[in-house]
Amino acid sequence: MPRSSTNDDLELELEREPPIRRILQLSSRERRHELERLGIRKSRSSDLPVWALAALLVAAGAVAIVAAVTHSLSTDLAIGMATAVITVAGLLVAVLQWRAGLAEKAVDALYRRIALANQMRIEAFKGLKTDDEGVALRERPIDYRFFVFTEIDSLEYATIRYRYGLGMSGPIVDRAVRHFQRRCEESREFRATAADCAANGAYLQGTKHVVKEVVGRVDRAASGDVERATEASSPRGWLRRRVDRRHRKAQVRAQ
């Protein structure tokens, strides 16, 4: 069956879609790899307590099972082994509950930070009869830069907690990255100010790298959109579209 031009256009748009926007459609492993391309990685020790307790639980359980099958343990020793297994299992459950509590607090704190950034944006535009960020940057540069700093702070908060396993899961840190990327897509002034604030601010190197990557990707995508729009409106672009239509018709007739 021939593919329609609508399907072709849809596939082309998906190919052009920035990688960050496709993260939610990916599996957990693929999402982690996408975040790693931005320089957002978990430290190797972030999940160490959970894996250590799980390993102890498996080892203790295995020893208890082998001993029970071979009858090589006395009653007192078997009771002690069972007690050790239950203790390790209890510690594992406690650690998991602690991490769940951290995750809940991290999510709440992230949304409070986003709300604070929105409030800072309102302050930057207070009294201005426009929503043009270029005007806000010229008329209220200090308020506007505070707004941008607040957005970078939220991004750094999410990435640090994710990196060290402090209750920030992949989908939530992805939410923070997409929020920051959206700000960048909405305004050239925001991108330029964010790049300057991150480069000259007292941020961690990881945060500076993430901001640089996101701003760079949005800049490249914006430049590509301008180039494609310019080419589409030119005689060369018109000729290319006409050739493509003829090629599609020839493929349909051939099938």
ABEGO torsion letter per residue (X at the ends): XBBBAAAAAAAAAAAABBAAAAAAABBAAAAAAAAAAAGBBBBAAAAAAAAAAAAAAAAAAAAAAAAAAAGABBAAAAAAAAAAAAAAAAAAAAAAAAAAAAAAAAAAAAAAAAAAAAAAAAAAABGBABABAAAAAAABAAAAAAAAAAAAAAAAAAAAAAAAGBGBBAAAAAAAAAAAAAAAAABAAAAAAAAAAAAABBBBAAAAAAAAAAAAAAAAAAAAAAAAAAAAABAAAAAAAAAAAAAAAAAAAAX
